[in-house]
Amino acid sequence: MKKGMKGIVMTKYSYKEIKQSLTKKKNSRSSLWVQLWVRKASFPITYIFINTGWTANMVSVLSWFVIFAAAVLLSVNNFWCMLSGALLTNFWLVLDCVDGNIARVKRVKTFMGDFFDAIAGYGPFSFTTVALGFAAYNTSFLVPEKYRHFLILIGGVGAVANLYMRLVHQKYLNCFFAAKNILGELDEITLKDTEDKKSFAYIREQIDKNIGVAGLFMPWLLVALFTNTFDIMLVFYSLYYIMSFVAISYLYCRRASSFEEESQKKMKKKED
């Protein structure tokens, strides 16, 4: 125990406690990129933050500012600014692990933790994708100059598709839980879809975590900077986000229709 500001007593957490708080199951669900270095880099940073009084939610808010600043720097037509932006984007992912580390070590149940985490988590899907469009515009040697403005447009479309896909997902879940509550079936809800290795949800999760912002995206960002291939990276991820949006929208529309039909039958049986 140690005294912090205004005599408040704070617990001193050891580096060993921080490392041991990460279970094998939790780590195995992360992307290969996160397992190889991001988790390891997060431990000493967690040690500093947790022992200076930071909470998990505070780190989540900080990471939002970090990813915003990273996107601004990535958009500037200057190598050192873009390098700073790429490094800060990677640092955002480290902070994304730090808030989880703090929550596990302190063993504090936060009711709005997912909200704060989502604020920061949506940063790369919006800010960074748009910034990628500007970076491609500033550095592309594959696209003729008179057509380069389309790269900014592609970045915007990719960002919107990504965010819209997540909005569809969240709205479906909100309606699903609300319906289950009305039907009195909340206790029957499980996460089998994400545990079943043959399910679409599990396969999508595996692909997204290894290709998305927690996976291939981060090292590719640095490679694209040094090879002036932001345009290739931009087109790849924009197409990936657009195709994901179409697939997710189609899947949830089918699920929503089926669920609606089944739920109406159950409601009629109750009324009878």
N, C-alpha and C positions, 0 to 999 in steps of 0.2 A: 504493500500500500504506500502511496505517496500523496502529498498535498499539492493540489494545483492552485489555480487562481482563487482568491477570496477564501482560502482555507478549505476548499472542497477536497475531500479525500477521493483519490482515484486509484483503481486497481492497476498494478503493474503486470502487464502480460508478457510472457516470455516468447522468444522466437520459436521455441519448440512447441509451445501451445498452439501457435498460429499454424504451423505446418501440420500438426496432428489433427487440427480441426477439419481438414479436408479429407473426406472419406474416399476410398478407392472407387466406390460407385459413382460419387459426384464427379470425380476427376475423369472417369471413363466416359462420361456423357458429354465431355467437352471435345472440341475439335483437336486434331493432332497438333496444330499450331499452338493452341492454348496449353496443351499438355507439355509440349516440348520446352517452351520458354516463358509464356505469359504467366502461368501459375507461379513458376519459380521467381520471376521478377516481382510478382505481387507480394511475396512474403516480407521482404525487408521494408517495402513501402507501407505495408499494413502495420508492421511493427512501429514505424514512426507515427503514423496517423492514430492508431488505437491508443498509444501511450501518451499522446498529446491531447486526448479528449475528444477526438472526432467520432461521430456516430456513422453508421452505415448510410443513413439518409443524407447526411452532410456530404459524404464522399460522392454519392449519386448526383447531387446538385452540382458539385464541383466539376464532375466529369461532363456535365451538360455544357458548362462554360468552356471547358477544354476542347470539346468536339466542335463547338461553334467557332472558337478562335482558330482551330486547325483548318476548318473549311474556308475561312476568310483568307488565311495565309496561302492555302493551296490554290486559291483563285487568282493570286497576284502573279503577274508575269515576271518573276524573278526567281532564279534557281534557289537562293538561300531561303527565301520565303516559302517556296514550295517544299523544300527539304524540311523546314521547321513544321510545316503543315502535315507532312507525311509522318514525321516522328511523333508529333502531338496526337495524330490519329491513332497510332499504335499505342501511345501512352494512355489514351482513352480506354482501350481494351484492358490494359493493366488495371486501371481504376475500376473497371467494371467487375474485375475479380476481387479487388480490395474491399468494396462494400460488402460483398458476400462473405469474405473472410472475417470481417469485423462482426457481422451479424452472427456467424457461427461461433466465434470465440466467446463473445459476450452472452450468447444464448438468450438473447432478448427477442421476444416476439413482437414484430412491428406490424401494425394493422395497415399502414399505408406505404409499406416498403416497396410493394410492387408498383405503386403509383410513381414514386420517386425514381425507381429503377427504369420504368418505362419512359419517363421524361428524357433521361440520358440515352436510353437504348434506341430511341427513334431518331436521335441525332445523325448517325451515319446513314440511315435510310433516306434522310431528307437533305440536310446540309451537305454531307460529303458527296452524295451523288450529283447534286447540282454543281458543287465545286469541281468535281471530276470533269464536267462539261466545259467549264472555264479553263481548266488545266489543259484539256485536249485542244481547245481552241487556241491557246497560247503556244503550244509546243508541237502540234501536228505537222509532219512533213509528208504524210500520206494523202491528206485531203487538200485539194487546191484552196488557196486563200479565199477565193470568192464564195466557196461553199462551207467554209469553216463555221459560220454562224449556226449552221444546222447542228453542230456538235453541242452547242449550248442548249438548243431545243431538245436534243436527245437526252441530255442530262436531266432536264426538267421533266420530260415524259417518264424517264426511268424512276425518278424520285416519286412522282405522283402514283405510278403503277405500284411501286413498293408499298407506299403508305396506304393506298386504297385497298390493297390485298390484306393488309393487317387490320384495316377498319372492317372489312367484310368478316374476317375471322373473329374479331372481338364482338361485333354486333350479333353474329350467329350465336356465340357463347352466351351473351347477355339474354337473348331471347330464349335460348335453350334452357338456361337455369331458371329463368322466370316461369317458363311453361312447366318445368319439373316441379317447381314450388307450388304452382296452382294444382297440379295433379297429385301432389303429396308424395313425390318419388325422389326427392333430393338425396335420400339415404342410399339410393341404388346407383348413383353416379360413380363411376370409376375412371381411371386413366389407362384402361387396357389398350386403347388405340396407340398410345405412345410407348407401350411396353411390348406389344406384339410386333416382332421383327418382320412379319409378313404384311403388316398393315400399311396403308398409304401414309398415315400420319407419321409412323416411325421412319419410313424410307425418306419422306420429305424432310423430316427433322435432321436425319443423318446427312443428306445432301446439302441442306441449307447451312448447317453448322460448319461443314468443311469447305464449302465454296464461298459462303457469305462473309460478313464483316468479322466474324470470329475465326475465320479460317484463311483460305487462300487470298482473300481480299487484301489483308495487311501486308504480307511480304510482296505481293504483286504491286502494291502502291509504290514501294521503294524501287522495285525493278523498273516500273514504268517511268519513274522520275529520271533514273540514270540512262534509260534507253530512249527517252522521248516517245513512248508508246502509250500515252494516256488515252489516245483515241481508240486503240484496240481494246484496252481495258474497259473504256466507257461503253463501247458498242456491245461487248460481251455481257456486262452486268445489266445494261438497260434491256437487252433481249431476254436475259435470265429473269429479270423482275417482271417484264411484261408477260412472258410465258407463265410464270408462277401466278401472276394475278388472274390470268384467264383460267388456269387449271383450278385454282382455289375457288374462284367465283362459281365455276361450273359445279365443282364438287359440293360446295355448301348449298347451292340452289337445289341440287338433287336431294341432299340430306334434309334440307328444310321442308321440301315438298313431301317427302316420305314421312318425316316426323309430324308434320301438320295433319296428314291423313290419319296416322295412327292415333294421335292425340285426340282428334275429333271423335274417333270411334270410342275411345276410352271415356270421353266426356258424356257421350250419348248413353253408354252402359251405366254410368253413375246416375244419370238423370232417370233412367228407366228403373 
